[in-house]
Amino acid sequence: MAASPSTARVINDRLALQLLQSEGPLTAGELKAKTGLSRPTVADLVDRLQESGLIQVVGEAGAQRRGPNARVYGIVADRAHLAALDIRTEGVSLVVADLLGATLAEAALPIGDDTGTEPAVERAAALLERTVREAGASRLHSVGVGVPGLIDPATGELRTARGLPAWHRRLVTALQERLPARVVLENETNLAAVAEQRAGAARDRDSFAFLWLGHGVGAGIFLDGRLRRGASGGAGEIGFLPLPGTGGLPSAVGCDGGFHSLVSAGAVHRLAEEYGVGLPGAGARAVDGPPAAAIVAGAVDAGEDAFLDALAHRISLGAAAVTSVLDPGCVVLGGELGLAGGAELARRVEVRLAGLTPLATQVRAGELGGSAVLRGALLTARDQAQDDLFAAATR
């Protein structure tokens, strides 16, 4: 059945907006070529989107060209503003951006273990409000928030934050109460996977497994172009994965004895001590994240083969379990440790993984490190804002 004229207009408008968002400003002729629509149809949709305030003329194509066909159209960046937060055990980092994702302001706040719940919440919420004002963001539409806990896929609410500071859950509630914006929560590892898929090491992959290697351990799963969260939001909790070599078993209340005990930052420290590998010396490349990331980066720079092989073996055990169940075709080593290990650690993991599973699997180093969570939160906020604004404009 053919679409009605109104439905066709909505589809065409959304397609044009998506192209303008993903490829930047375009002329009407370029929109015609990329959409396959007729010239009159493109002219009509351009008029509609301009009237809605979503796009505007941002220039002309070529110094010698004049007239309507030479006009270059782009999305109105300040039509809405966005914010993103990365909530960690030790503090909060945040960014404020426009509708196209361009950063307007950013800030960070360390929060010590001795800080009470209410003071921590007040400081973090006030930091966001102050940063929004400094950015001149008068139309805060969406706020993407990355949290360590599990998000209920049915309600979008924080389901559990077991073992995390009490201010985490309270801050989420405070943001929802204080901000005139839509607050969207997502598990931090899932957000990092989104960022690597949209702007990092998995840009060309519809299916891949993302392993977060940092203070903690987790996984984000993309299959057939979709992020998979599981029935309760717990897909990817591989820190609890029982594996040989841990000296024990995990439990329902703790991941000690699971994959976490092999490859978390603390485990990497202990492995480095076992192999006599220390922090890098003068002239070594600087890395962000836990000190374990500096150890891994220093080991790569110094060619510490025995240590790197041992670490690669540990990572390959978890990667093999994930690969055997999901067959993602690609594993991305993310987080601060994955970035620090780079292509060299990824190569060693791929070699060992090939000996553990018959499923051909490429292993890549993540490109975004610890910044992936904030990047994914901003992408999530932008998607939400664009969905709402585009839907309103094309009804």
C-alpha positions as CSV (number, residue, x, y, z in Angstrom):
1,M,0.0,0.0,0.0
2,A,1.4,3.4,-1.0
3,A,2.0,5.9,1.7
4,S,-0.5,8.8,2.1
5,P,0.7,12.3,1.0
6,S,1.1,13.4,4.7
7,T,3.0,10.2,5.6
8,A,5.3,10.6,2.6
9,R,6.0,14.2,3.7
10,V,7.0,13.1,7.2
11,I,9.3,10.4,5.8
12,N,10.9,12.8,3.3
13,D,11.4,15.5,5.9
14,R,13.0,13.1,8.4
15,L,15.3,11.8,5.7
16,A,16.4,15.3,4.8
17,L,17.0,16.2,8.5
18,Q,19.0,13.1,9.0
19,L,21.2,13.9,6.0
20,L,21.7,17.5,7.2
21,Q,22.6,16.2,10.6
22,S,25.0,13.5,9.5
23,E,26.7,15.1,6.5
24,G,26.5,18.8,7.3
25,P,25.0,21.7,5.3
26,L,23.8,20.8,1.9
27,T,22.2,22.5,-1.1
28,A,18.8,21.6,-2.4
29,G,20.5,20.0,-5.4
30,E,22.6,17.8,-3.0
31,L,19.5,16.9,-1.0
32,K,17.8,15.9,-4.3
33,A,20.8,13.7,-5.3
34,K,21.1,12.0,-1.9
35,T,17.4,11.4,-1.4
36,G,16.3,10.6,-4.9
37,L,13.4,12.9,-4.5
38,S,12.1,15.3,-7.3
39,R,13.2,18.9,-7.4
40,P,9.6,20.2,-6.5
41,T,9.4,17.8,-3.5
42,V,12.8,18.9,-2.2
43,A,11.8,22.6,-2.6
44,D,8.6,21.9,-0.6
45,L,10.4,20.1,2.2
46,V,13.0,22.8,2.5
47,D,10.3,25.5,2.8
48,R,8.5,23.4,5.5
49,L,11.7,22.8,7.5
50,Q,12.6,26.5,7.3
51,E,9.2,27.6,8.5
52,S,9.5,25.1,11.5
53,G,12.7,26.8,12.5
54,L,14.8,23.6,12.2
55,I,16.9,24.6,9.2
56,Q,18.2,27.9,7.8
57,V,20.4,29.2,5.0
58,V,24.0,29.1,6.1
59,G,25.7,30.2,2.9
60,E,26.0,29.7,-0.8
61,A,27.8,27.0,-2.9
62,G,30.4,28.6,-5.0
63,A,31.3,32.2,-5.5
64,Q,29.9,32.3,-9.1
65,R,26.5,30.8,-8.2
66,R,23.5,32.8,-7.2
67,G,19.9,32.1,-6.6
68,P,17.8,29.5,-4.7
69,N,19.7,26.5,-6.1
70,A,23.0,27.8,-4.7
71,R,21.8,28.2,-1.1
72,V,23.3,25.9,1.5
73,Y,21.0,24.7,4.2
74,G,21.9,23.6,7.7
75,I,20.2,22.6,10.9
76,V,19.7,25.5,13.4
77,A,22.3,24.5,16.0
78,D,20.8,26.6,18.8
79,R,17.3,25.4,18.3
80,A,17.9,23.3,21.4
81,H,20.8,22.7,23.8
82,L,22.0,19.5,25.3
83,A,23.9,18.3,28.4
84,A,25.7,15.1,29.2
85,L,27.0,13.7,32.5
86,D,29.4,10.9,33.3
87,I,28.8,9.9,36.9
88,R,31.7,8.0,38.4
89,T,32.4,6.7,41.9
90,E,35.0,9.5,42.3
91,G,33.1,12.4,40.8
92,V,31.2,13.9,37.8
93,S,32.2,15.2,34.4
94,L,29.8,17.0,32.1
95,V,29.5,18.9,28.9
96,V,27.0,21.3,27.4
97,A,26.5,21.3,23.6
98,D,24.2,22.6,20.9
99,L,21.8,20.5,18.7
100,L,24.7,19.5,16.4
101,G,26.8,18.3,19.3
102,A,29.3,21.2,19.3
103,T,30.7,21.7,22.8
104,L,29.8,25.0,24.4
105,A,31.1,24.4,27.9
106,E,32.5,21.6,30.0
107,A,33.4,21.0,33.7
108,A,34.3,18.3,36.2
109,L,33.9,17.8,39.9
110,P,35.8,15.4,42.1
111,I,33.7,14.0,45.0
112,G,35.6,12.3,47.8
113,D,34.5,9.3,49.8
114,D,34.0,11.5,52.9
115,T,31.4,13.8,51.2
116,G,27.9,13.3,52.5
117,T,25.1,12.4,50.1
118,E,23.2,15.7,50.1
119,P,26.3,17.9,49.8
120,A,27.5,15.7,46.9
121,V,24.2,15.9,45.2
122,E,24.0,19.7,45.6
123,R,27.5,20.3,44.3
124,A,27.0,18.2,41.2
125,A,23.6,19.6,40.4
126,A,24.8,23.2,41.0
127,L,27.8,22.5,38.7
128,L,25.6,21.5,35.9
129,E,23.2,24.5,36.3
130,R,26.2,26.9,36.4
131,T,27.8,25.3,33.4
132,V,24.5,25.6,31.4
133,R,24.4,29.3,32.3
134,E,28.0,29.9,31.3
135,A,27.3,28.2,28.0
136,G,24.4,30.5,27.3
137,A,22.2,27.4,26.8
138,S,18.7,29.0,27.1
139,R,16.9,26.0,25.6
140,L,18.1,22.9,27.5
141,H,16.1,20.1,25.9
142,S,17.8,16.8,26.8
143,V,20.4,15.6,29.4
144,G,22.1,12.2,28.8
145,V,23.4,10.6,32.0
146,G,25.8,7.7,32.2
147,V,25.6,5.7,35.4
148,P,27.4,2.6,36.7
149,G,24.2,0.9,37.7
150,L,21.6,-1.0,35.6
151,I,18.8,0.7,33.8
152,D,15.4,-0.9,33.6
153,P,14.7,-1.2,29.9
154,A,11.0,-0.9,30.4
155,T,10.9,2.3,32.6
156,G,14.3,3.9,31.8
157,E,14.9,4.2,35.6
158,L,18.0,3.3,37.6
159,R,17.2,-0.2,38.7
160,T,20.2,-0.9,40.9
161,A,23.3,0.8,42.1
162,R,24.5,-1.8,44.5
163,G,27.9,-1.1,46.0
164,L,27.9,2.5,44.6
165,P,27.8,5.8,46.6
166,A,24.3,6.8,47.8
167,W,24.6,10.1,46.0
168,H,24.5,8.4,42.6
169,R,20.8,7.5,42.9
170,R,19.9,10.7,44.7
171,L,21.6,12.9,42.0
172,V,19.6,11.3,39.2
173,T,16.4,12.1,41.1
174,A,17.6,15.6,41.8
175,L,18.3,16.3,38.1
176,Q,14.9,15.1,37.1
177,E,13.3,17.4,39.7
178,R,15.5,20.5,39.1
179,L,16.0,20.6,35.3
180,P,13.5,21.8,32.8
181,A,14.7,19.1,30.4
182,R,14.2,15.5,29.6
183,V,16.7,13.4,31.5
184,V,17.8,10.1,29.8
185,L,19.7,7.5,31.8
186,E,21.9,4.8,30.4
187,N,24.4,2.4,31.7
188,E,27.9,3.8,31.3
189,T,29.3,0.8,29.4
190,N,26.4,0.9,26.9
191,L,27.1,4.6,26.3
192,A,30.7,3.9,25.7
193,A,29.8,1.2,23.2
194,V,27.4,3.7,21.4
195,A,30.2,6.2,21.2
196,E,32.7,3.7,19.7
197,Q,30.0,2.6,17.2
198,R,29.1,6.1,16.1
199,A,32.5,7.8,16.4
200,G,35.2,5.3,17.3
201,A,36.7,1.9,16.5
202,A,33.4,0.3,15.5
203,R,32.1,2.8,13.0
204,D,31.9,0.2,10.2
205,R,30.3,-2.5,12.4
206,D,26.6,-3.4,12.9
207,S,27.6,-6.2,15.2
208,F,30.4,-6.2,17.8
209,A,31.1,-6.8,21.5
210,F,32.6,-3.9,23.4
211,L,34.7,-4.8,26.5
212,W,35.1,-2.0,29.0
213,L,38.4,-2.3,30.8
214,G,39.0,0.2,33.5
215,H,38.5,0.4,37.3
216,G,35.6,-2.1,36.6
217,V,34.8,-4.5,33.8
218,G,31.7,-4.6,31.6
219,A,30.4,-5.2,28.1
220,G,28.2,-3.4,25.6
221,I,26.6,-5.6,22.9
222,F,25.6,-4.4,19.4
223,L,23.9,-7.0,17.2
224,D,22.4,-6.1,13.8
225,G,22.8,-2.4,14.5
226,R,21.0,-2.4,17.8
227,L,22.3,-2.1,21.3
228,R,21.1,-5.1,23.3
229,R,20.3,-4.5,27.0
230,G,18.7,-7.8,28.0
231,A,15.5,-8.5,29.9
232,S,16.5,-6.6,33.0
233,G,19.1,-4.2,31.6
234,G,21.9,-6.5,32.7
235,A,23.3,-7.7,29.4
236,G,27.0,-7.3,29.5
237,E,27.6,-7.7,33.2
238,I,30.7,-9.9,32.3
239,G,32.5,-8.9,35.5
240,F,30.5,-11.7,37.0
241,L,31.5,-14.2,34.3
242,P,33.0,-17.4,36.0
243,L,36.3,-18.2,34.4
244,P,39.4,-20.4,35.1
245,G,42.3,-18.7,36.9
246,T,40.4,-16.5,39.3
247,G,40.8,-18.7,42.3
248,G,37.1,-18.6,43.1
249,L,33.6,-17.9,41.9
250,P,31.5,-14.8,41.7
251,S,28.3,-14.4,43.6
252,A,25.0,-12.6,43.3
253,V,26.4,-9.8,45.5
254,G,30.0,-9.5,44.2
255,C,32.1,-10.1,41.1
256,D,35.2,-11.2,43.0
257,G,36.1,-14.5,41.5
258,G,34.7,-13.6,38.1
259,F,36.2,-11.9,35.0
260,H,36.6,-8.8,37.1
261,S,39.3,-10.5,39.1
262,L,41.4,-11.1,36.0
263,V,41.3,-7.8,34.1
264,S,40.1,-4.9,36.3
265,A,42.6,-2.1,37.1
266,G,43.3,-3.7,40.5
267,A,44.0,-7.1,38.8
268,V,46.3,-5.4,36.3
269,H,48.3,-3.9,39.1
270,R,48.8,-7.3,40.7
271,L,49.7,-8.9,37.4
272,A,52.3,-6.1,36.9
273,E,53.8,-6.8,40.3
274,E,54.1,-10.5,39.4
275,Y,56.0,-9.7,36.2
276,G,58.1,-6.9,37.7
277,V,56.5,-4.3,35.4
278,G,56.2,-0.8,36.9
279,L,55.0,2.7,36.0
280,P,56.6,4.1,32.8
281,G,59.7,6.2,33.0
282,A,60.4,9.7,31.7
283,G,59.4,10.3,28.2
284,A,56.6,7.7,28.2
285,R,53.3,8.8,26.6
286,A,50.8,10.2,29.0
287,V,47.5,8.4,29.4
288,D,44.2,9.2,31.2
289,G,42.5,6.9,33.7
290,P,43.6,4.7,36.6
291,P,47.4,4.1,37.1
292,A,46.9,0.6,35.6
293,A,46.4,2.4,32.3
294,A,49.9,3.9,32.6
295,I,51.3,0.5,33.4
296,V,49.8,-1.0,30.3
297,A,50.9,1.9,28.1
298,G,54.4,1.7,29.6
299,A,54.5,-2.1,29.0
300,V,53.6,-1.6,25.3
301,D,56.2,1.2,24.9
302,A,58.9,-1.0,26.6
303,G,58.0,-4.2,24.8
304,E,57.2,-6.1,28.0
305,D,56.2,-9.3,26.1
306,A,55.6,-11.6,29.0
307,F,53.3,-9.2,30.9
308,L,51.4,-8.3,27.7
309,D,51.0,-11.9,26.7
310,A,49.6,-12.8,30.2
311,L,47.2,-9.8,30.1
312,A,46.1,-10.7,26.6
313,H,45.5,-14.3,27.7
314,R,43.2,-13.1,30.5
315,I,41.3,-10.8,28.3
316,S,40.9,-13.5,25.7
317,L,39.1,-15.8,28.2
318,G,36.3,-13.3,28.6
319,A,36.3,-12.4,24.9
320,A,36.0,-16.1,24.0
321,A,33.0,-16.6,26.3
322,V,31.2,-13.6,24.8
323,T,32.1,-14.6,21.2
324,S,31.0,-18.2,21.7
325,V,27.5,-17.1,22.7
326,L,27.0,-14.1,20.5
327,D,29.3,-14.5,17.5
328,P,29.7,-10.7,17.1
329,G,32.5,-10.9,14.5
330,C,34.4,-8.1,16.3
331,V,35.5,-7.3,19.8
332,V,36.5,-3.8,20.8
333,L,38.8,-3.4,23.8
334,G,37.5,-0.1,25.3
335,G,38.0,1.9,28.4
336,E,41.2,3.4,29.7
337,L,43.1,0.1,29.6
338,G,41.9,-0.8,26.1
339,L,43.1,2.6,24.8
340,A,46.4,2.3,26.7
341,G,47.1,-1.2,25.2
342,G,46.2,0.0,21.7
343,A,46.7,-2.0,18.6
344,E,49.5,-4.1,20.2
345,L,47.4,-5.5,23.0
346,A,44.4,-6.0,20.6
347,R,46.7,-8.0,18.3
348,R,47.8,-10.3,21.1
349,V,44.2,-10.8,22.2
350,E,43.1,-11.7,18.7
351,V,45.9,-14.3,18.4
352,R,44.8,-16.0,21.6
353,L,41.1,-15.7,20.9
354,A,41.7,-17.5,17.6
355,G,43.0,-20.5,19.5
356,L,39.9,-20.6,21.8
357,T,37.0,-20.4,19.4
358,P,36.4,-21.5,15.8
359,L,34.4,-18.3,15.2
360,A,36.5,-15.8,13.2
361,T,36.6,-12.6,15.3
362,Q,38.5,-9.4,14.8
363,V,39.9,-7.6,17.9
364,R,40.3,-3.8,17.8
365,A,41.5,-1.2,20.3
366,G,39.0,1.3,21.3
367,E,39.7,4.9,20.2
368,L,37.9,7.0,22.8
369,G,39.1,5.6,26.2
370,G,37.4,6.9,29.3
371,S,35.9,9.9,27.3
372,A,33.6,7.4,25.5
373,V,31.0,7.5,28.3
374,L,30.5,11.3,28.1
375,R,30.6,11.1,24.3
376,G,27.9,8.4,24.3
377,A,25.8,10.4,26.8
378,L,25.9,13.4,24.5
379,L,25.0,11.4,21.4
380,T,22.0,9.9,23.4
381,A,20.9,13.4,24.4
382,R,21.2,14.7,20.9
383,D,19.2,11.7,19.5
384,Q,16.4,12.4,22.0
385,A,16.3,16.1,21.2
386,Q,16.3,15.6,17.4
387,D,13.7,12.9,17.6
388,D,11.4,15.2,19.6
389,L,12.0,18.3,17.5
390,F,11.9,16.5,14.2
391,A,8.7,14.7,15.1
392,A,7.0,17.9,16.2
393,A,8.1,19.7,13.0
394,T,7.0,16.9,10.7
395,R,3.6,16.1,12.1
